[in-house]
């Protein structure tokens, strides 16, 4: 493994299924230490992209490298230091969690038996390790999937919708687990449609729409692209609206249910507050409201109905 090689470097990935273009010239760059969110509507091409990254399917065009290695050329060696699951982990339901992990560890002589206890403890399943997996909740199976992925001490963890189907407590536990793993220096590539979770966890994101990447980069930079809105409450909303309309740099002013809403730069808001004071209009609240990842995501992907990814997988 090259010391300077990127965990993930995909360039020009294309995947066609007959006339269906599931992935269209996708570039992805995941850097060491990232918690990278890969986002898109159903059918946008997320899962197909992940399969190509892991060498599970062959791209029609383009290349994928994991720490500088091509799974189609280097085979299983390309997956050294890489672990995770696509479309959910699978286990023998009639065996215990511990026995399932032992079977996986037996495929690799480098995994010490003590590592099984370590990963079960890490995902908080040690007390249920002797129970059959068939009796596990969905959230417990997801955590067991991560435990299985951690057996070989990966440097890159690839997770496809790890929180799907979890209740709020399960989502909280999954979020805390991913934070702990990232804190230990593991790079995480997280495919998800749970945007609030991604906003809390990820430092960089890519958004795919109809097989094409429409954004890749810093999450903070993406959020900063949205115009800042404000909510203003005052002792005299009608007069306050007139003052807003008269100020340079204040736009999109609306009055609804006694609240004024508008967009403005910070400097214009400072001038507005002075003008309101001079007009003897009391302020009870002036609150900035920035766009959420969910709002930006829907702005980029609204109206997509393509189902190419799921159709190709079926």
Secondary structure, DSSP 4 states (H G I P E B T S, - for coil): --TT--SEEEEEEEEEETTEEEEEEEEEEE-TT-EEEEE--TTSSHHHHHHHHTTSS--SEEEEEBTTB-HHHHGGGGGTTEEEESSS----TTSBHHHHHHHHHHT-TTS-HHHHHHHHHHTT-GGGTTSBGGG--HHHHHHHHHHHHHTT--SEEEEESTTTT--HHHHHHHHHHHHHHHHTT-EEEEE-S-HHHHHHH-SEEEEEETTEEEEEEEHHHHHHTSPPEEEEEES-HHHHHHHHHHSTTEEEEEEETTEEEEEE-HHHHHHHHHHHHHTT--EEEEEEEPPPHHHHHHHHHTT----HHHHHH-
